[in-house]
Amino acid sequence: MKNVIFQYPSWYILFCLALGIFYAFAMYFRDGKFVEYPVWLKWILGFFRALSVSILSFLLLSPLIKSVIENQKNPIVMILEDASQSIEQALGNELKPFVEEINELEAGLADKYEIKRFHFGDQIDLGAVDSFDYKVTNLSKTIKYISDNYGDQNVGAIILSSDGIYNEGSNPIYQNTEITAPIFSVAIGDTTRRRDLILKDVFHNKIVYLGDKFNIQVDIQADNCSNQRTRLTVFEESQNGSKKLLEKNVQIDRVNFFTTEEIGLSANRSGVIKYRVELSQLNGEILSSNNSKDIYVEVLDARQKVLIYADAPHPDLAAIKSAISSNKNYSIDLKFVGRDQLNASDYNMVIFHNLPSQKSNILGLLKEFDKIRTPRMFIVGKQTNLKTFNEIQNVLNIGGSNNQSDEVQAIFKPSFSSFTFDEDYKRIIRSLPPLNAPFGKYKPGPKTNTLLYQRIGRVDTDYPLLAFSDINNIKTAILSAEGIWKWKLANFMEQNNHDAFNELLNKAIQFTTVKNDKRKFRADVSKNVFKENEQIRLEAQLFNDTYEAVNEPDVFAVITDQNKKEFNYTFSKKDNYYTLNPGYFKAGKYNFEAKVNYNGKELKDKGSFTVKSIQLEKYDLQARHNVMYDLSKRSGGKVFSRSNLNQLQEEILTSDKIKPILYSSNKTQSILSIRWILGLLILLLILEWFLRRYFGTY
């Protein structure tokens, strides 16, 4: 009875039994109606009637029955397959047989365990590998993915097949992980140092300016190639062919050879310039594909100078300076009020931090900037004199005091169209810690265009946090809070980079400094140079006669490669702008043309972008089995060769540490749902009716 739950006191059962006995006594023993029948009949009929009435009255108490359900969940065995190009190079003709061997291993474990199979390169994807074409290997990212998504599940074992070579991310051995399962490594490839000449790396500036001279640093490695000589050559590639820029000999004088060569180049034309660095092949060299490398340098023909003018030292200043410095389009000067002299005409933009302040109203300096219509940004903080601030600009009026402040987070304005961010980026910005904004009422000006609003606590307000305006051909931006240094740190903590922080600040500065574009149709690519494993992204905007962004008509694009092959696309409509994600492209230079028909006119815009090849998987084919060994040793696993996959299967199948988990759950239901009780009640009534009818007692 411990699994039966009563909604009334349990001693009510005695009343149910008493009611059944009383009912049977009154029906069969109160008078002499059944005297002429056998004694046993009266007792049987009375028993049937007492039991059926007791059961029926018991059911009227609405009892519940609680049951415990146990389920067994098999442990998970994960198979992680390195699908990078170095695996294809290492296995050669044995690639297909190896895939079949892994399939057989999976089938042998599937009866006892739940199998999760992934393949990885620069990213991790679910399922068995279908082609070994990843151009980058990031082992630490793979380990982190498994830890984040399966660290709290019953993972019994991880089978990792790889050559141990990683060329992106950190060393997986030092990756913090929540995984407690042993890692069983399947070591692929050859660890022997064979005769090979490697153009290890080429370091260079990604952006230079027209007319500048710049250096590239070439790292050269040679194994077992002593007493030979190679020729280092640098070419400039264009649609018209290759142009040799320089050539020099490199003498290899030892078995384990490494040297660095510095090469000076000149930026003689603007655009994205492709350079090819080559080493001539040596006698007996096993691989020549790692003797050359392509690099891309973006040559700009203008650089803008930005002044950061501050009331006093502040952590924001270093964060702002580093973000702007990440964009080679800008050079930065940091100056302080009362300490540094400056010439307003030297700068293309000025950022005022905590200015105007109580000790400096900067009105004289502002007049100089107004004469030459210099774009500016104000960052409002505790030292800002709000009364003077409201007088010198028409973007935002703050009716409040610096004595009190609110902690505010950023929320995006959906209809902002001057520049765009994707949803992942918006999610990152929304998650950043709060800034400190003056407490008070915020009133935007009539021409203010707001990108970010303030979220105070859990309340979304219409108070601008980041807003823009263009009055009298002077572009002005307002960040109505200080403390953005916290955004930079938080961005690095979450994403391991400062990309989101840098992008927000640079887009705001670029929008403020760019000259007014009166074109009604614009199309642009998110950046000029992409890697082969990056998806291309284009954006377009269409404006009506009042320069409001619209997106009713369809926008079409044609992308043309170097061989004049055309790829046709249609932009997607989003909010009040257009986006196009045509996917991945092979290495090369591409031109695009976007066009739209609007109000009977065909509007067009053109541009170009470059896709650079990723050659990392071709440069170092020496397997790193020590990485596999350390991963397995740290986790309590073992390393197996390809010929010992049967032993690996047996090791996992016979392990007493890989056990299923029993899950128990409680289920409560009405006892009326138990069918056999209803069947018993009906059976008792039928038997009683049958005996009475048979003996003619009714």
Secondary structure, DSSP 4 states (H G I P E B T S, - for coil): -TTEE-SS-TTHHHHHHHHHHHHHHHHHTSSSTTTTS-HHHHHHHHHHHHHHHHHHHHHTT--EEEEEEEEEEPPEEEEEEE-BHHHHHHHGGGHHHHHHHHHHHHHHHHTTSEEEEEEESSSEEES--S---BS---HHHHHHHHHHHHTTS-EEEEEEEE-----SSS-GGG------SPEEEEE-S-----SEEEEEEEE--SEEETT-EEEEEEEEEEES-TTEEEEEEEEEEETTEEEEEEEEEEEE-SSEEEEEEEEEEE--S-EEEEEEEEEPPPTT-S--GGGEEEEEEEEES--EEEEEEESS--HHHHHHHHHHHTSTTEEEEEEETTT----GGG-SEEEEES-SBSS---HHHHHHHHHTT--EEEE--TTB-HHHHHHH-SSEEEEEEEEEEEEEEEEE-TT--SS---HHHHHHHHTSPPEEEEEEEEEE-TT-EEEEEEEETTEEEEEEEEEEEEETTEEEEEE--B-THHHHHHHHHHHSS-HHHHHHHHHHHHHHHSPP---SEEEEES-SEEETTS-EEEEEEEE-TT--EE--S-EEEEEE-TT--EEEEEPEEETTEEEEEEE---SEEEEEEEEEEETTEEEEEEEEEEEE---HHHH-----HHHHHHHHHHHT--EEEGGGHHHHHHHHHT-SS---EEEEEEEEEEGGG-HHHHHHHHHHHHHHHHHHHHTT--
